[in-house]
Each structure stands twice: as C-alpha cells, then as structure tokens.
Amino acid sequence: MGRGKFKGKPTGRRQFSTLEEMSAGTSASRPRTFRQEEAEVEEDERSEEESEESEDETEKRKGTEGVIQIENPNLVKPKNLKAGDVDLEKTTELSRREREEIERQKAHERYMKLQEQGKTDQARKDLERLALIRQQRAEAAKKREEEKAAKEQKKLEARK
C-alpha cells in the first residue's frame, strides 16, 4: 500500500549497543577515529616486530609487485635534482620540431635579404616586370602628350 510522496525516515531513532558489541569493539557509540587510532597503534606494533625480523624489505609494495619483478620501459621515473647538482653550463638540446622551426625562420630571413637585394629568381622577374610596366607607362604618357599637342595644333589651325 502506498504511503504517498514522502516516506518515513529512521532519523530520530536511537541505537543502543549491547554488552557483546561493546566487548567486541564494534559498538556504534565508539567514534570511528578512535578505532582508526587503535588500528594504527596495533599496526605500528606489528611493523616494529616485522622490521626487526626483516630489515631487507624496506618498501611496501602494492598488489603483485612483490611477487612479480617487472621492468616497465614506459614508466617515467621522476628525476629529482638538487639545487647543488644542477649544471648551469650545460646547454639544453632542442627538440626536432624546435630545431626545424628555427632553421625555417633563418632560411626565410636569408631569402628576404636576397629578395631585397634582387638576387633571387623571383626578384629578377619582378624587376623585369616592373621595368616593362614603367616603359609601357612612359610610352603611353609620350603618346598622350603627342595627341594633346596634335589636338592643340588642329585648334590653332582651325582658328586661323
């Protein structure tokens, strides 16, 4: 049978622990932090006993690391450098892309210098085209001047 939109929540109920739960250490009244601290103390005692027994195993390994010895070639190990170990005179090598980009920029600068001086094929062609255009414009201007002069001559003759 439906109860409607809201259902009763057991928020107001109190839980009392029994004597068995209290003696077993699983009672709800004991705070979780106390349990964790207690577990850490027990773990420390165990680890002290184990460290005395076996000093050779200092690292704690996860999962199957202790069972299987694997050398992962893709694993990048962090390189911790101390300030005293840093070599200031050592030059950093550029990556292939960076080197190619720098070479490309230098080649472009060289080409532009030659272009300005008129030593490249493209610059020569441009200069030839420019000279041809200048010549055509000069011829056109000369022709216009001649036509203008001829027109004025005809006007003067027509007036007389």
ZAMARGU-4260 file (C-alpha; in steps of 0.2 Angstrom, whole numbers, plus 5000, padded with zeros to 4 digits):
<rodrens>
0) 5000/5000/5000 | 5007/5017/4995 | 5012/5030/5008 | 5012/5045/4996 | 5026/5056/4991
5) 5036/5056/5007 | 5042/5040/5016 | 5046/5039/5034 | 5065/5040/5038 | 5073/5032/5053
10) 5082/5048/5058 | 5076/5050/5075 | 5079/5033/5081 | 5092/5029/5094 | 5103/5014/5093
15) 5110/5007/5109 | 5124/4994/5109 | 5123/4978/5118 | 5136/4972/5130 | 5143/4959/5117
20) 5145/4973/5104 | 5154/4984/5117 | 5166/4970/5122 | 5169/4965/5104 | 5173/4983/5099
25) 5160/4985/5086 | 5148/4996/5095 | 5141/5012/5086 | 5145/5023/5101 | 5163/5022/5099
30) 5170/5035/5087 | 5177/5030/5071 | 5193/5040/5074 | 5196/5030/5090 | 5195/5014/5080
35) 5207/5020/5067 | 5219/5026/5080 | 5218/5010/5089 | 5221/5001/5072 | 5236/5012/5069
40) 5244/5008/5086 | 5242/4989/5083 | 5249/4991/5065 | 5264/5001/5072 | 5267/4987/5085
45) 5267/4974/5071 | 5278/4984/5059 | 5291/4986/5073 | 5291/4967/5075 | 5292/4964/5056
50) 5306/4977/5054 | 5316/4969/5067 | 5314/4952/5059 | 5317/4958/5041 | 5327/4973/5038
55) 5330/4969/5019 | 5312/4973/5014 | 5310/4992/5017 | 5297/4997/5003 | 5279/4992/5005
60) 5273/4985/4988 | 5256/4985/4981 | 5247/4971/4973 | 5258/4958/4964 | 5273/4970/4964
65) 5281/4959/4977 | 5278/4943/4968 | 5282/4948/4950 | 5298/4958/4946 | 5293/4968/4930
70) 5304/4982/4922 | 5292/4994/4913 | 5300/5003/4899 | 5286/5015/4898 | 5287/5020/4916
75) 5294/5038/4918 | 5304/5039/4934 | 5304/5056/4942 | 5321/5064/4941 | 5324/5074/4957
80) 5338/5086/4955 | 5345/5095/4970 | 5350/5113/4968 | 5368/5109/4970 | 5368/5096/4957
85) 5361/5107/4943 | 5374/5110/4929 | 5372/5128/4924 | 5384/5127/4909 | 5375/5113/4901
90) 5365/5118/4886 | 5348/5110/4884 | 5346/5102/4867 | 5331/5107/4857 | 5318/5095/4850
95) 5317/5091/4832 | 5302/5102/4829 | 5310/5117/4838 | 5326/5115/4828 | 5316/5114/4811
100) 5306/5129/4816 | 5322/5139/4819 | 5330/5133/4803 | 5314/5138/4794 | 5315/5156/4801
105) 5333/5158/4797 | 5330/5152/4779 | 5316/5164/4777 | 5326/5179/4783 | 5340/5174/4771
110) 5328/5173/4757 | 5320/5190/4761 | 5338/5198/4762 | 5342/5191/4744 | 5325/5197/4739
115) 5328/5215/4744 | 5345/5214/4735 | 5337/5207/4719 | 5347/5192/4719 | 5333/5179/4718
120) 5324/5172/4703 | 5308/5179/4709 | 5316/5196/4712 | 5323/5197/4695 | 5307/5193/4687
125) 5298/5206/4697 | 5311/5219/4692 | 5309/5214/4674 | 5290/5216/4675 | 5292/5232/4684
130) 5304/5239/4670 | 5292/5233/4657 | 5277/5242/4665 | 5287/5258/4668 | 5292/5258/4649
135) 5274/5255/4644 | 5268/5269/4655 | 5282/5281/4648 | 5276/5276/4630 | 5258/5279/4635
140) 5262/5296/4643 | 5273/5301/4627 | 5258/5296/4616 | 5246/5306/4626 | 5257/5321/4625
145) 5259/5319/4606 | 5240/5318/4604 | 5237/5333/4615 | 5250/5343/4605 | 5242/5337/4589
150) 5225/5342/4596 | 5231/5360/4600 | 5239/5361/4583 | 5222/5357/4575 | 5213/5370/4586
155) 5226/5384/4581 | 5224/5380/4563 | 5205/5380/4564 | 5206/5397/4571 | 5216/5405/4558
</rodrens>
